Amino acid sequence: MPEIGRFAVGLAHLFIRHTSAALALNENADPTVRADMEAYFNRLAPENAPYYRHTSEGPDDMPAHLKAVLLGSSLTIPISDGRLALGTWQGIYLCEHRDDGGPRRLVVTLTGQPM
């Protein structure tokens, strides 16, 4: 996103164009955070739950849709001095909820006051 450097202040809006992946903002310093998040969401939306009716795309598909709804498909992050104004430990997660999700695409929209 080299274009972000053109903005003194503004907003970056990120949107993932998929229903079985999500975007999240969380701690990015300790990799155990990601592992704990995955373990939590796998318990919250397990594979092969007997009450799922949408099963034709595999046992990981319906849980992926549920996880994507819980986490969300977009983020809006402030821009300050040409950079994302993230907190010290914050990072942007692209959360892949399928076992083999394939390529993912994002739409990034930048708005604000130029430098």
KERO-289763 format. One record per residue (C-alpha): residue number from 1; z, y, x. Coordinates in Angstrom, 1 decimal. Example, Ala and Ser with C-alpha at 12.3 -4.5 7.8 and 13.67 -1.06 7.14 Angstrom:
# residues 2
<n->1; up->7.8; north->-4.5; east->12.3>
<n->2; up->7.1; north->-1.1; east->13.7>
***
This chain:
# residues 115
<n->1; up->0.0; north->0.0; east->0.0>
<n->2; up->-1.0; north->2.6; east->2.6>
<n->3; up->-1.6; north->5.1; east->-0.2>
<n->4; up->2.1; north->5.5; east->-0.8>
<n->5; up->2.3; north->7.6; east->2.4>
<n->6; up->0.5; north->10.4; east->0.5>
<n->7; up->3.4; north->11.0; east->-1.8>
<n->8; up->6.4; north->13.3; east->-1.1>
<n->9; up->8.2; north->12.1; east->-4.3>
<n->10; up->7.0; north->9.8; east->-7.1>
<n->11; up->7.1; north->6.4; east->-8.6>
<n->12; up->5.6; north->3.1; east->-7.8>
<n->13; up->5.1; north->0.8; east->-10.8>
<n->14; up->4.4; north->-2.9; east->-9.9>
<n->15; up->3.2; north->-5.3; east->-12.6>
<n->16; up->2.4; north->-9.0; east->-12.1>
<n->17; up->-0.4; north->-10.3; east->-14.2>
<n->18; up->0.9; north->-13.8; east->-14.9>
<n->19; up->3.2; north->-15.5; east->-17.4>
<n->20; up->4.9; north->-18.0; east->-15.1>
<n->21; up->5.9; north->-15.7; east->-12.2>
<n->22; up->8.1; north->-12.6; east->-12.2>
<n->23; up->9.1; north->-9.5; east->-10.1>
<n->24; up->12.7; north->-8.8; east->-9.2>
<n->25; up->14.7; north->-6.4; east->-7.0>
<n->26; up->17.6; north->-8.0; east->-5.2>
<n->27; up->19.4; north->-8.4; east->-1.8>
<n->28; up->16.9; north->-9.3; east->0.9>
<n->29; up->19.1; north->-9.6; east->3.9>
<n->30; up->20.6; north->-13.1; east->3.4>
<n->31; up->18.2; north->-15.9; east->2.4>
<n->32; up->21.0; north->-17.8; east->0.7>
<n->33; up->20.7; north->-15.2; east->-2.2>
<n->34; up->17.2; north->-16.5; east->-2.9>
<n->35; up->18.4; north->-20.1; east->-2.8>
<n->36; up->21.3; north->-19.3; east->-5.1>
<n->37; up->19.1; north->-17.5; east->-7.5>
<n->38; up->16.6; north->-20.4; east->-7.7>
<n->39; up->19.5; north->-22.9; east->-8.2>
<n->40; up->20.9; north->-20.7; east->-11.0>
<n->41; up->17.6; north->-20.3; east->-12.8>
<n->42; up->16.8; north->-24.0; east->-12.5>
<n->43; up->20.0; north->-24.8; east->-14.3>
<n->44; up->19.4; north->-22.1; east->-16.9>
<n->45; up->15.8; north->-23.3; east->-17.6>
<n->46; up->15.6; north->-27.0; east->-16.5>
<n->47; up->12.4; north->-29.1; east->-16.3>
<n->48; up->11.9; north->-31.8; east->-18.9>
<n->49; up->14.3; north->-30.4; east->-21.5>
<n->50; up->14.0; north->-32.5; east->-24.6>
<n->51; up->13.7; north->-29.5; east->-26.9>
<n->52; up->10.5; north->-28.0; east->-25.2>
<n->53; up->7.4; north->-28.4; east->-27.3>
<n->54; up->5.0; north->-26.6; east->-24.8>
<n->55; up->4.6; north->-29.5; east->-22.3>
<n->56; up->0.9; north->-29.9; east->-21.9>
<n->57; up->0.7; north->-28.0; east->-18.6>
<n->58; up->3.4; north->-30.0; east->-16.8>
<n->59; up->7.2; north->-30.2; east->-16.7>
<n->60; up->7.5; north->-27.0; east->-14.7>
<n->61; up->5.4; north->-24.8; east->-17.0>
<n->62; up->7.8; north->-24.0; east->-19.9>
<n->63; up->10.8; north->-23.4; east->-17.6>
<n->64; up->8.5; north->-21.0; east->-15.6>
<n->65; up->7.7; north->-19.0; east->-18.8>
<n->66; up->11.4; north->-18.7; east->-19.6>
<n->67; up->12.3; north->-17.6; east->-16.1>
<n->68; up->9.5; north->-15.0; east->-16.1>
<n->69; up->10.8; north->-13.6; east->-19.4>
<n->70; up->14.3; north->-13.4; east->-18.1>
<n->71; up->13.4; north->-11.6; east->-14.8>
<n->72; up->10.5; north->-9.5; east->-16.1>
<n->73; up->6.9; north->-8.7; east->-15.1>
<n->74; up->7.3; north->-5.2; east->-13.8>
<n->75; up->9.4; north->-2.9; east->-11.5>
<n->76; up->9.4; north->0.8; east->-11.1>
<n->77; up->10.7; north->2.1; east->-7.8>
<n->78; up->11.1; north->5.7; east->-6.6>
<n->79; up->9.0; north->7.0; east->-3.8>
<n->80; up->10.6; north->9.4; east->-1.3>
<n->81; up->8.9; north->10.9; east->1.8>
<n->82; up->6.0; north->8.4; east->1.5>
<n->83; up->8.1; north->5.3; east->1.3>
<n->84; up->9.7; north->3.1; east->-1.3>
<n->85; up->13.3; north->4.4; east->-1.8>
<n->86; up->14.9; north->1.0; east->-1.8>
<n->87; up->18.6; north->0.5; east->-1.0>
<n->88; up->19.7; north->-0.8; east->2.4>
<n->89; up->19.7; north->-4.4; east->1.4>
<n->90; up->17.2; north->-4.4; east->-1.4>
<n->91; up->13.9; north->-6.2; east->-1.4>
<n->92; up->11.1; north->-6.9; east->-3.9>
<n->93; up->10.9; north->-10.5; east->-4.9>
<n->94; up->7.7; north->-12.1; east->-6.2>
<n->95; up->9.4; north->-15.0; east->-8.0>
<n->96; up->7.1; north->-18.0; east->-8.3>
<n->97; up->8.4; north->-20.3; east->-11.0>
<n->98; up->5.7; north->-23.0; east->-10.9>
<n->99; up->5.7; north->-25.8; east->-8.3>
<n->100; up->2.2; north->-24.9; east->-7.4>
<n->101; up->1.5; north->-21.5; east->-9.0>
<n->102; up->-1.7; north->-20.6; east->-7.0>
<n->103; up->-2.7; north->-17.1; east->-6.1>
<n->104; up->-0.9; north->-14.2; east->-7.9>
<n->105; up->-2.2; north->-10.7; east->-8.5>
<n->106; up->-0.3; north->-7.5; east->-8.9>
<n->107; up->-1.3; north->-4.1; east->-10.3>
<n->108; up->0.4; north->-1.2; east->-8.4>
<n->109; up->0.3; north->2.3; east->-9.9>
<n->110; up->1.4; north->5.2; east->-7.8>
<n->111; up->2.2; north->8.6; east->-9.3>
<n->112; up->3.9; north->11.7; east->-7.9>
<n->113; up->3.7; north->14.8; east->-5.9>
<n->114; up->1.5; north->14.7; east->-2.8>
<n->115; up->2.8; north->15.6; east->0.6>
***
